[in-house]
Amino acid sequence: MELKYDYIILGAGASGLMLAYRMSKDPFFNDKSIVIIDQIKDKGNDRTWCFWEEGPGEWDDFLVKTWNNVYFGSDTFSKVISIAPYRYKMIRSEVFYKSLWNTITSKSNFSFIEDTIDSFSEIETGVQVIGENDTYLGSKVFNSLPNPETYTSQDKYPLIHQHFVGWFVKTKTELIDDSAATIMDFTVPQNGNTRFMYVLPIDKHTALFEYTLFSKDLLKHSEYEASIKDYLSERNIIDYEIIEKEQGNIPMTSFKFSDLNSRHILNIGTAGGWTKASSGYTFTNTSKKTKAVVSFLKKAEDLSNFHKNDKYGFYDLILLDVLANHNKEGAALFSSMFRKTNIKTIFKFLDEESTLFEDLKIILSVPPKRFIQAFFKRLF
């Protein structure tokens, strides 16, 4: 049996649910049939998202913790940095997912189907989606299910991974300073890669310690955990309980995901290249992009026209070229940037809201040799 819908959203993660949530709140879509398809609906706390924001924000009801200061550490530059007027904000996914689902399912024109997607393809009347249980026909399909083959099978664009394992640790006594989030601590052994510790202290007893790499190759799971254990020991955090674990692998690539879009198919989230290629941050960009998709759907039909090229794609490409080809120099690169550049300028640059003058400040803050080499390689 072929089930027909106006819009099909493949994947019930952050991008799929955020898009459905925005559509459910807009009267324009009240007469549209919209289905979300995924293998599982309740994903629990499968993600921890952090982002910086100035003042109150749309998602403040879901915040677990906020910080007015961040810490950057390395052998050459270490500092607790005030980020005012920004705050660094943390969200756990379980409460976020449940709240969005509550809004989405309150609308009768939305539904959820539990199925595993085998394939989807554009046909004359829209898009045909083949699942294990059924076949679905949609006028438009929004796909958030990544296909790594698309970017791992090419060599035109660099590919490294942001891969990590994290422990949520709880101590019996007050051993944790919760006044600042550690966004990068490069004082861990680099071992020929770009490696750092990411720490989100929730209170004086509880924190997420996440061992993170920007590199081409993954590690054995035991290596990540051994590094977290060593980091805790060096800070005299010995008597603790691991209350939760998480792990992930985020592709960092300038591959042109937009080339996979078509008139009736739009790739979203990580599958659409919405992850910031040079940093791995996704949440803020997804929030912005889902708003833009809803606006786009009201005035245009051809989804292949949604993506617009800009200067930031080229900036990301150059940085990833450097990190991919000179991976051991990542600590020096980021240390130079944070030492020479105001944190607010860095945030604006990563949010793709910077002026050309601010871009120049970032460009001049990093060691020039590698970037000049990468620039001319791409230029010619």
KEKE-3310 file (N, C-alpha, C; in steps of 0.2 Angstrom, whole numbers, plus 5000, padded with zeros to 4 digits):
npx = (5004:5003:5006:5000:5006:5007:5019:5034:5044:5059:5066:5067:5075:5084:5084:5073:5062:5062:5059:5046:5039:5040:5032:5020:5016:5012:5000:4999:5001:4991:4981:4989:4995:5006:5019:5030:5044:5052:5064:5062:5053:5054:5068:5075:5088:5098:5107:5117:5116:5125:5126:5129:5121:5114:5105:5088:5081:5073:5073:5074:5067:5071:5083:5097:5108:5117:5131:5141:5154:5168:5180:5196:5210:5227:5244:5251:5242:5230:5214:5201:5186:5176:5160:5150:5139:5134:5128:5133:5124:5115:5107:5098:5093:5081:5070:5068:5064:5052:5044:5043:5037:5024:5018:5018:5010:4998:4992:4980:4984:4996:5007:5015:5025:5032:5046:5058:5069:5073:5076:5074:5067:5066:5051:5040:5029:5032:5040:5046:5046:5054:5050:5054:5042:5031:5027:5029:5022:5027:5024:5034:5049:5059:5074:5083:5091:5107:5119:5133:5141:5140:5149:5161:5165:5172:5185:5187:5184:5189:5189:5186:5184:5173:5175:5170:5169:5159:5158:5146:5149:5147:5152:5155:5159:5161:5169:5170:5171:5159:5158:5162:5161:5171:5177:5187:5201:5216:5227:5228:5237:5242:5246:5249:5237:5222:5217:5206:5199:5182:5171:5157:5151:5138:5134:5142:5145:5143:5146:5149:5162:5170:5180:5187:5191:5197:5199:5205:5204:5196:5196:5200:5187:5191:5202:5197:5190:5200:5208:5199:5198:5211:5212:5203:5209:5221:5216:5212:5200:5194:5186:5171:5156:5150:5137:5131:5134:5140:5142:5149:5150:5153:5153:5165:5165:5167:5160:5148:5133:5122:5121:5114:5101:5085:5071:5060:5066:5074:5088:5091:5098:5112:5113:5110:5121:5121:5127:5140:5154:5167:5168:5159:5147:5130:5116:5112:5112:5103:5092:5090:5090:5078:5068:5070:5067:5053:5049:5053:5045:5033:5033:5040:5043:5053:5064:5078:5083:5084:5096:5110:5125:5139:5152:5156:5157:5168:5178:5177:5181:5195:5200:5197:5205:5218:5217:5215:5226:5237:5235:5241:5243:5232:5230:5239:5234:5220:5223:5230:5220:5211:5219:5222:5210:5194:5182:5169:5169:5174:5163:5153:5158:5158:5144:5141:5138:5146:5155:5165:5176:5177:5179:5192:5199:5199:5205:5218:5222:5226:5240:5249:5255:5251:5238:5239:5245:5234:5224:5229:5230:5217:5212:5218)
npy = (4994:5011:5026:5042:5059:5077:5082:5074:5070:5063:5055:5058:5067:5081:5091:5086:5086:5099:5106:5100:5105:5119:5120:5115:5125:5135:5143:5141:5128:5121:5114:5104:5087:5079:5069:5061:5050:5037:5025:5024:5033:5039:5045:5048:5054:5056:5066:5080:5097:5112:5130:5147:5162:5178:5186:5183:5167:5157:5144:5143:5138:5125:5124:5117:5122:5137:5147:5161:5163:5156:5143:5142:5132:5129:5124:5135:5146:5150:5154:5160:5166:5180:5180:5189:5200:5188:5171:5155:5141:5126:5111:5096:5082:5074:5081:5091:5085:5079:5090:5096:5086:5085:5097:5095:5083:5088:5093:5088:5085:5080:5066:5051:5038:5022:5016:5009:5017:5012:5018:5032:5042:5054:5056:5059:5065:5069:5062:5046:5035:5022:5010:4998:4993:4999:5008:5025:5041:5057:5075:5083:5080:5080:5076:5069:5059:5054:5049:5042:5038:5047:5057:5051:5044:5052:5063:5076:5086:5090:5078:5076:5070:5074:5067:5059:5054:5054:5056:5058:5064:5062:5068:5065:5075:5093:5096:5101:5115:5126:5137:5141:5135:5123:5125:5121:5112:5110:5104:5091:5076:5077:5068:5068:5073:5083:5086:5088:5092:5094:5102:5102:5109:5106:5107:5109:5096:5089:5085:5085:5077:5077:5069:5074:5073:5081:5073:5061:5048:5036:5031:5017:5012:5011:5020:5033:5033:5030:5042:5051:5047:5049:5063:5067:5062:5069:5081:5079:5072:5059:5051:5046:5044:5037:5043:5043:5040:5046:5046:5051:5054:5066:5072:5082:5092:5100:5096:5097:5096:5102:5099:5087:5090:5092:5096:5092:5086:5090:5090:5089:5095:5086:5078:5087:5096:5105:5105:5115:5116:5118:5118:5109:5113:5112:5115:5129:5133:5124:5128:5141:5137:5129:5138:5146:5137:5135:5147:5148:5138:5144:5152:5147:5133:5124:5115:5114:5126:5131:5132:5144:5149:5156:5166:5159:5146:5144:5149:5139:5128:5130:5130:5117:5110:5113:5108:5094:5091:5094:5089:5089:5101:5108:5112:5123:5132:5135:5140:5152:5159:5161:5168:5180:5186:5194:5185:5187:5191:5179:5171:5177:5175:5161:5159:5164:5177:5188:5203:5209:5215:5209:5196:5197:5200:5187:5179:5185:5181:5168:5156:5160:5153:5139:5142:5151:5142:5133:5141:5146:5134:5130:5140:5140)
npz = (5000:4996:5005:5005:5007:5010:5016:5020:5034:5037:5050:5067:5075:5081:5070:5062:5071:5075:5064:5061:5072:5070:5059:5064:5072:5063:5054:5040:5037:5041:5033:5028:5026:5036:5040:5051:5050:5058:5065:5079:5091:5104:5109:5120:5132:5121:5116:5120:5119:5116:5116:5112:5117:5116:5128:5132:5125:5113:5117:5130:5141:5142:5147:5155:5162:5163:5158:5162:5159:5150:5149:5142:5138:5136:5132:5129:5131:5142:5150:5159:5152:5151:5144:5142:5132:5130:5134:5139:5134:5140:5134:5137:5128:5130:5137:5129:5116:5121:5124:5111:5104:5111:5106:5093:5091:5095:5085:5072:5059:5059:5060:5066:5061:5064:5056:5046:5035:5019:5006:4996:4982:4969:4960:4946:4952:4964:4978:4981:4995:5002:5014:5026:5030:5023:5008:5004:4998:4995:4993:4996:5003:5018:5023:5036:5039:5039:5026:5026:5015:5005:5008:5012:5001:4992:4987:4985:4995:5011:5025:5042:5058:5072:5086:5101:5118:5133:5150:5163:5178:5196:5211:5229:5237:5236:5223:5211:5200:5196:5189:5176:5159:5151:5136:5127:5132:5129:5136:5137:5132:5115:5105:5091:5086:5085:5100:5114:5130:5135:5146:5155:5169:5179:5193:5209:5212:5200:5183:5165:5158:5143:5132:5117:5100:5085:5071:5058:5061:5071:5089:5099:5111:5124:5125:5124:5137:5146:5145:5150:5163:5167:5166:5176:5187:5188:5192:5205:5206:5212:5220:5213:5205:5190:5182:5170:5152:5137:5119:5103:5085:5074:5058:5050:5037:5021:5011:4998:5003:4998:4985:4984:4986:4978:4967:4975:4986:5001:5010:5028:5044:5050:5039:5029:5029:5039:5051:5058:5049:5053:5066:5072:5079:5080:5084:5085:5072:5066:5072:5066:5052:5051:5053:5042:5032:5034:5031:5017:5011:5010:4999:4988:4977:4972:4980:4978:4977:4989:4997:4999:4993:5003:5010:5021:5019:5011:5021:5030:5023:5020:5033:5037:5028:5033:5046:5042:5035:5043:5057:5069:5073:5078:5091:5093:5083:5087:5100:5097:5090:5101:5109:5103:5098:5102:5111:5108:5095:5089:5092:5084:5072:5071:5072:5059:5057:5056:5052:5037:5042:5055:5051:5045:5057:5063:5053:5053:5066:5067:5064:5050:5039:5035:5032:5021:5012:5010:5005:4993:4986:4985:4978:4965)
capx = (5000:5006:5003:5002:5007:5010:5026:5037:5050:5063:5070:5064:5080:5083:5082:5066:5057:5062:5055:5039:5037:5039:5026:5014:5014:5011:4993:5000:5002:4985:4978:4993:4996:5013:5021:5037:5045:5059:5064:5060:5050:5057:5075:5078:5094:5104:5111:5118:5118:5127:5126:5129:5116:5113:5099:5083:5081:5067:5073:5076:5063:5074:5090:5099:5113:5120:5137:5143:5161:5170:5188:5200:5216:5232:5251:5253:5237:5224:5211:5194:5184:5169:5157:5144:5132:5132:5128:5133:5118:5116:5101:5098:5088:5075:5064:5067:5060:5045:5040:5041:5032:5018:5015:5017:5005:4992:4989:4978:4986:5003:5007:5021:5026:5038:5048:5065:5069:5077:5078:5069:5069:5062:5048:5037:5023:5035:5045:5044:5050:5053:5052:5053:5035:5027:5029:5026:5023:5026:5025:5040:5053:5064:5078:5088:5095:5114:5121:5140:5144:5140:5155:5167:5167:5175:5191:5188:5183:5192:5184:5189:5178:5173:5172:5170:5166:5158:5155:5143:5152:5145:5156:5152:5160:5161:5176:5169:5170:5154:5157:5164:5161:5177:5175:5192:5206:5221:5233:5229:5242:5240:5248:5249:5231:5219:5213:5205:5193:5176:5169:5151:5150:5131:5134:5148:5145:5141:5149:5150:5168:5170:5186:5185:5196:5196:5205:5203:5203:5193:5200:5197:5183:5195:5207:5193:5189:5207:5210:5194:5200:5218:5210:5200:5214:5225:5212:5211:5193:5195:5180:5166:5151:5148:5130:5128:5139:5137:5147:5146:5155:5151:5157:5167:5167:5164:5156:5142:5127:5116:5120:5110:5094:5082:5065:5056:5069:5078:5092:5092:5102:5119:5112:5110:5127:5119:5133:5146:5160:5174:5167:5154:5141:5124:5110:5110:5111:5097:5086:5090:5088:5071:5064:5071:5063:5046:5048:5054:5040:5027:5034:5044:5042:5059:5069:5085:5085:5084:5103:5113:5132:5141:5159:5158:5158:5175:5182:5177:5185:5202:5202:5197:5211:5223:5216:5215:5233:5242:5231:5244:5244:5226:5230:5242:5229:5215:5226:5232:5214:5208:5223:5222:5203:5189:5178:5162:5170:5174:5156:5149:5161:5155:5137:5140:5135:5152:5157:5171:5181:5178:5182:5199:5202:5199:5210:5224:5223:5229:5246:5247:5258:5246:5231:5241:5246:5228:5221:5231:5228:5210:5211:5220)
capy = (5000:5017:5031:5049:5065:5083:5083:5068:5071:5057:5056:5062:5070:5088:5094:5084:5088:5106:5108:5099:5109:5125:5119:5114:5132:5140:5141:5140:5121:5117:5109:5099:5081:5079:5063:5060:5043:5035:5018:5025:5040:5041:5044:5049:5059:5054:5071:5086:5102:5118:5135:5154:5167:5185:5188:5177:5164:5153:5137:5144:5133:5118:5124:5113:5126:5142:5150:5168:5162:5150:5142:5139:5130:5125:5125:5142:5151:5148:5159:5161:5172:5182:5181:5194:5199:5181:5166:5148:5137:5118:5108:5089:5081:5071:5085:5095:5081:5078:5096:5097:5081:5087:5102:5092:5078:5091:5094:5082:5084:5077:5059:5047:5031:5019:5012:5009:5019:5009:5022:5037:5045:5059:5054:5064:5068:5070:5058:5039:5033:5015:5008:4991:4991:5002:5013:5032:5046:5064:5080:5086:5076:5083:5070:5071:5053:5054:5044:5044:5036:5053:5061:5047:5041:5058:5066:5084:5090:5087:5075:5074:5068:5076:5061:5060:5050:5058:5054:5062:5062:5064:5067:5065:5082:5098:5096:5104:5123:5126:5144:5142:5129:5122:5124:5118:5111:5106:5102:5084:5074:5078:5062:5069:5075:5089:5083:5092:5090:5098:5100:5106:5108:5107:5110:5108:5089:5085:5088:5081:5077:5074:5068:5075:5074:5082:5069:5057:5041:5035:5027:5012:5015:5011:5025:5039:5032:5031:5049:5055:5045:5053:5070:5068:5060:5075:5087:5076:5070:5052:5047:5049:5039:5039:5042:5042:5040:5047:5046:5053:5055:5071:5073:5089:5092:5105:5092:5101:5093:5105:5096:5081:5092:5092:5100:5089:5083:5094:5086:5094:5093:5084:5076:5093:5100:5110:5106:5120:5111:5120:5117:5104:5115:5111:5117:5136:5133:5120:5132:5146:5134:5127:5144:5148:5132:5136:5154:5146:5134:5148:5156:5143:5126:5120:5114:5114:5133:5134:5133:5149:5149:5162:5166:5155:5139:5144:5149:5132:5123:5132:5128:5110:5108:5114:5103:5088:5089:5096:5088:5090:5109:5111:5116:5130:5136:5137:5144:5158:5162:5163:5173:5186:5188:5194:5180:5189:5191:5172:5168:5180:5172:5154:5160:5166:5184:5193:5208:5207:5217:5204:5190:5199:5199:5180:5177:5187:5178:5161:5156:5161:5149:5134:5145:5154:5137:5130:5146:5146:5127:5130:5146:5138)
capz = (5000:4996:5009:5002:5012:5008:5018:5024:5037:5038:5056:5073:5079:5082:5064:5060:5076:5076:5058:5062:5077:5067:5054:5068:5075:5058:5051:5033:5036:5044:5029:5025:5029:5037:5043:5053:5050:5061:5068:5086:5093:5110:5109:5127:5132:5117:5114:5124:5115:5119:5111:5115:5115:5119:5131:5133:5119:5111:5120:5137:5145:5142:5149:5161:5165:5159:5161:5160:5158:5148:5150:5136:5141:5132:5135:5128:5133:5146:5152:5160:5148:5152:5137:5142:5134:5129:5139:5136:5137:5139:5134:5136:5123:5132:5139:5123:5112:5123:5123:5104:5102:5113:5102:5086:5091:5097:5078:5069:5053:5060:5062:5067:5059:5066:5051:5044:5028:5014:5001:4993:4976:4966:4954:4943:4956:4971:4981:4984:5000:5003:5020:5027:5032:5018:5004:5006:4993:4998:4988:4998:5008:5022:5025:5041:5040:5035:5022:5026:5009:5001:5009:5013:4995:4988:4990:4983:5001:5017:5030:5048:5062:5079:5089:5108:5123:5139:5157:5168:5184:5202:5217:5235:5240:5231:5220:5204:5199:5190:5187:5169:5155:5148:5129:5125:5136:5125:5140:5137:5127:5109:5102:5084:5084:5089:5106:5120:5135:5135:5152:5157:5176:5181:5199:5212:5212:5194:5177:5160:5155:5137:5128:5110:5095:5078:5067:5053:5063:5078:5094:5103:5116:5130:5125:5127:5144:5150:5145:5154:5170:5169:5167:5182:5192:5188:5196:5211:5207:5213:5222:5210:5202:5183:5182:5163:5147:5130:5114:5096:5080:5070:5052:5049:5030:5017:5006:4996:5004:4995:4978:4985:4986:4972:4967:4980:4992:5005:5016:5033:5049:5048:5032:5024:5030:5044:5056:5056:5047:5056:5074:5074:5082:5076:5087:5083:5064:5065:5074:5061:5046:5051:5052:5035:5028:5034:5027:5010:5009:5009:4993:4983:4976:4971:4986:4976:4977:4996:4999:4996:4995:5006:5012:5027:5016:5009:5027:5033:5018:5021:5040:5037:5024:5037:5051:5039:5033:5049:5062:5076:5074:5080:5098:5092:5079:5091:5105:5094:5089:5107:5113:5099:5096:5107:5111:5105:5088:5088:5092:5079:5066:5071:5070:5053:5058:5057:5046:5034:5046:5060:5047:5045:5063:5064:5048:5056:5072:5066:5061:5043:5034:5033:5029:5014:5007:5009:5001:4986:4984:4983:4973:4959)
cpx = (5004:5003:5005:5001:5009:5017:5028:5043:5053:5068:5067:5069:5079:5081:5075:5061:5056:5058:5048:5036:5035:5033:5020:5011:5012:5005:4994:4999:4996:4981:4982:4994:5004:5014:5028:5038:5052:5058:5061:5058:5053:5064:5079:5084:5100:5108:5111:5120:5120:5127:5127:5124:5116:5106:5094:5082:5074:5067:5075:5073:5066:5081:5091:5104:5115:5126:5138:5150:5163:5178:5191:5207:5221:5239:5254:5248:5231:5221:5203:5191:5177:5166:5151:5145:5130:5131:5129:5128:5118:5108:5102:5092:5081:5069:5063:5063:5053:5041:5038:5036:5025:5014:5013:5011:4998:4988:4986:4981:4993:5002:5014:5021:5032:5040:5055:5066:5074:5080:5072:5072:5064:5058:5044:5032:5026:5041:5043:5049:5048:5055:5052:5046:5030:5031:5025:5027:5022:5027:5032:5043:5058:5068:5083:5092:5102:5115:5129:5144:5144:5146:5161:5169:5171:5181:5192:5188:5186:5187:5188:5183:5179:5170:5174:5167:5165:5156:5152:5145:5148:5149:5152:5153:5161:5168:5176:5168:5165:5153:5159:5163:5168:5176:5181:5198:5211:5227:5233:5234:5239:5241:5247:5242:5229:5215:5212:5199:5188:5172:5163:5149:5142:5130:5141:5150:5145:5143:5149:5158:5169:5177:5185:5191:5193:5201:5201:5201:5200:5198:5197:5193:5187:5200:5203:5192:5195:5209:5205:5197:5206:5216:5207:5205:5219:5222:5209:5203:5194:5189:5174:5162:5150:5141:5127:5134:5136:5143:5144:5152:5151:5155:5159:5170:5164:5161:5150:5136:5121:5115:5116:5103:5092:5075:5061:5059:5074:5082:5093:5096:5109:5118:5112:5116:5125:5124:5138:5152:5166:5174:5163:5148:5135:5117:5107:5108:5105:5091:5085:5087:5081:5067:5064:5067:5056:5044:5048:5048:5033:5027:5038:5042:5048:5064:5076:5087:5085:5091:5106:5121:5134:5149:5161:5160:5166:5180:5182:5181:5192:5204:5202:5203:5217:5223:5217:5223:5238:5238:5234:5245:5238:5226:5233:5237:5224:5217:5228:5226:5211:5212:5223:5215:5198:5184:5171:5163:5171:5167:5152:5151:5158:5148:5135:5136:5140:5152:5163:5177:5183:5181:5190:5202:5203:5205:5217:5227:5227:5236:5246:5250:5254:5240:5233:5241:5239:5224:5223:5230:5221:5208:5213:5219)
cpy = (5006:5023:5038:5054:5071:5083:5077:5071:5065:5058:5061:5064:5077:5092:5093:5086:5096:5109:5106:5103:5116:5125:5118:5120:5137:5138:5139:5132:5117:5112:5104:5093:5080:5073:5063:5052:5042:5028:5019:5032:5042:5040:5045:5055:5056:5059:5077:5092:5109:5124:5142:5158:5173:5186:5182:5174:5160:5147:5138:5140:5127:5118:5121:5118:5131:5145:5157:5168:5156:5149:5139:5138:5127:5127:5132:5148:5148:5154:5158:5167:5174:5183:5185:5199:5192:5177:5159:5144:5130:5116:5100:5087:5078:5076:5089:5091:5080:5084:5097:5092:5083:5092:5099:5088:5081:5093:5088:5080:5081:5070:5056:5040:5028:5014:5013:5011:5015:5014:5027:5040:5049:5055:5060:5068:5070:5066:5052:5037:5026:5013:5001:4988:4993:5006:5020:5037:5053:5069:5083:5081:5080:5077:5072:5064:5053:5048:5045:5042:5042:5057:5057:5044:5046:5060:5073:5088:5086:5084:5073:5073:5072:5070:5061:5054:5054:5054:5059:5060:5065:5063:5068:5072:5087:5099:5099:5112:5123:5133:5146:5135:5129:5121:5120:5118:5107:5104:5094:5082:5074:5072:5062:5071:5081:5086:5088:5089:5096:5097:5105:5104:5110:5110:5108:5100:5085:5089:5083:5082:5073:5074:5069:5076:5077:5079:5065:5050:5041:5031:5021:5015:5016:5017:5032:5039:5033:5038:5053:5053:5048:5060:5071:5067:5066:5081:5084:5074:5062:5048:5050:5043:5042:5037:5041:5043:5043:5047:5048:5054:5060:5073:5080:5089:5098:5102:5096:5097:5095:5102:5090:5083:5092:5096:5098:5086:5089:5090:5092:5091:5091:5081:5081:5098:5106:5111:5110:5116:5112:5119:5112:5106:5115:5114:5124:5136:5129:5124:5138:5143:5132:5133:5146:5143:5133:5142:5152:5143:5138:5152:5153:5136:5121:5120:5115:5121:5136:5136:5139:5149:5156:5161:5161:5148:5139:5145:5142:5127:5124:5129:5120:5107:5108:5108:5095:5086:5091:5095:5090:5097:5112:5115:5123:5134:5139:5142:5151:5162:5165:5168:5180:5189:5188:5188:5181:5189:5183:5169:5171:5176:5165:5154:5162:5173:5189:5197:5206:5209:5212:5198:5191:5198:5191:5177:5179:5184:5171:5161:5156:5156:5144:5137:5148:5148:5134:5135:5146:5139:5127:5135:5144:5130)
cpz = (5000:4999:5006:5007:5008:5009:5022:5027:5039:5044:5061:5078:5079:5076:5062:5064:5076:5069:5059:5067:5074:5063:5058:5071:5069:5054:5044:5032:5039:5040:5025:5029:5030:5042:5045:5053:5053:5064:5075:5087:5099:5111:5116:5127:5128:5114:5120:5119:5119:5114:5115:5112:5119:5122:5131:5126:5119:5115:5127:5142:5146:5145:5155:5165:5160:5162:5158:5158:5155:5149:5144:5139:5135:5135:5134:5130:5136:5150:5154:5157:5149:5145:5137:5135:5132:5135:5136:5139:5135:5139:5134:5132:5125:5133:5133:5118:5114:5122:5116:5102:5105:5109:5095:5086:5093:5090:5074:5062:5053:5062:5063:5064:5060:5060:5050:5037:5024:5009:4999:4987:4973:4960:4951:4947:4963:4973:4983:4989:5002:5010:5021:5028:5026:5013:5005:5000:4996:4992:4989:5003:5011:5025:5030:5043:5036:5031:5021:5019:5004:5001:5010:5006:4990:4991:4988:4990:5007:5022:5036:5052:5069:5083:5097:5112:5129:5144:5160:5174:5190:5207:5223:5239:5234:5228:5213:5204:5194:5188:5179:5166:5151:5140:5125:5130:5132:5129:5140:5132:5120:5104:5094:5081:5087:5094:5112:5124:5135:5141:5153:5164:5177:5188:5202:5213:5205:5188:5172:5158:5149:5133:5121:5106:5088:5074:5062:5056:5070:5082:5096:5109:5122:5131:5127:5134:5148:5150:5149:5162:5172:5170:5174:5188:5193:5192:5202:5212:5206:5215:5219:5207:5194:5182:5175:5158:5141:5125:5107:5091:5074:5064:5051:5042:5027:5011:5004:4996:5000:4988:4978:4985:4979:4972:4973:4986:4995:5011:5022:5039:5047:5041:5027:5025:5035:5050:5054:5055:5051:5064:5076:5078:5077:5078:5085:5076:5063:5067:5069:5054:5046:5050:5045:5030:5028:5030:5019:5007:5007:5002:4987:4983:4976:4976:4984:4977:4985:4999:4995:4998:4998:5007:5017:5025:5014:5015:5030:5029:5020:5028:5040:5033:5029:5043:5048:5038:5038:5055:5069:5078:5077:5086:5097:5088:5083:5097:5103:5092:5095:5110:5109:5098:5102:5106:5108:5097:5085:5087:5086:5072:5065:5070:5063:5052:5058:5051:5043:5038:5052:5057:5047:5051:5065:5059:5051:5062:5072:5063:5053:5038:5031:5029:5022:5009:5005:5004:4994:4982:4981:4978:4966:4958)
residu = (MET:GLU:LEU:LYS:TYR:ASP:TYR:ILE:ILE:LEU:GLY:ALA:GLY:ALA:SER:GLY:LEU:MET:LEU:ALA:TYR:ARG:MET:SER:LYS:ASP:PRO:PHE:PHE:ASN:ASP:LYS:SER:ILE:VAL:ILE:ILE:ASP:GLN:ILE:LYS:ASP:LYS:GLY:ASN:ASP:ARG:THR:TRP:CYS:PHE:TRP:GLU:GLU:GLY:PRO:GLY:GLU:TRP:ASP:ASP:PHE:LEU:VAL:LYS:THR:TRP:ASN:ASN:VAL:TYR:PHE:GLY:SER:ASP:THR:PHE:SER:LYS:VAL:ILE:SER:ILE:ALA:PRO:TYR:ARG:TYR:LYS:MET:ILE:ARG:SER:GLU:VAL:PHE:TYR:LYS:SER:LEU:TRP:ASN:THR:ILE:THR:SER:LYS:SER:ASN:PHE:SER:PHE:ILE:GLU:ASP:THR:ILE:ASP:SER:PHE:SER:GLU:ILE:GLU:THR:GLY:VAL:GLN:VAL:ILE:GLY:GLU:ASN:ASP:THR:TYR:LEU:GLY:SER:LYS:VAL:PHE:ASN:SER:LEU:PRO:ASN:PRO:GLU:THR:TYR:THR:SER:GLN:ASP:LYS:TYR:PRO:LEU:ILE:HIS:GLN:HIS:PHE:VAL:GLY:TRP:PHE:VAL:LYS:THR:LYS:THR:GLU:LEU:ILE:ASP:ASP:SER:ALA:ALA:THR:ILE:MET:ASP:PHE:THR:VAL:PRO:GLN:ASN:GLY:ASN:THR:ARG:PHE:MET:TYR:VAL:LEU:PRO:ILE:ASP:LYS:HIS:THR:ALA:LEU:PHE:GLU:TYR:THR:LEU:PHE:SER:LYS:ASP:LEU:LEU:LYS:HIS:SER:GLU:TYR:GLU:ALA:SER:ILE:LYS:ASP:TYR:LEU:SER:GLU:ARG:ASN:ILE:ILE:ASP:TYR:GLU:ILE:ILE:GLU:LYS:GLU:GLN:GLY:ASN:ILE:PRO:MET:THR:SER:PHE:LYS:PHE:SER:ASP:LEU:ASN:SER:ARG:HIS:ILE:LEU:ASN:ILE:GLY:THR:ALA:GLY:GLY:TRP:THR:LYS:ALA:SER:SER:GLY:TYR:THR:PHE:THR:ASN:THR:SER:LYS:LYS:THR:LYS:ALA:VAL:VAL:SER:PHE:LEU:LYS:LYS:ALA:GLU:ASP:LEU:SER:ASN:PHE:HIS:LYS:ASN:ASP:LYS:TYR:GLY:PHE:TYR:ASP:LEU:ILE:LEU:LEU:ASP:VAL:LEU:ALA:ASN:HIS:ASN:LYS:GLU:GLY:ALA:ALA:LEU:PHE:SER:SER:MET:PHE:ARG:LYS:THR:ASN:ILE:LYS:THR:ILE:PHE:LYS:PHE:LEU:ASP:GLU:GLU:SER:THR:LEU:PHE:GLU:ASP:LEU:LYS:ILE:ILE:LEU:SER:VAL:PRO:PRO:LYS:ARG:PHE:ILE:GLN:ALA:PHE:PHE:LYS:ARG:LEU:PHE)
# end
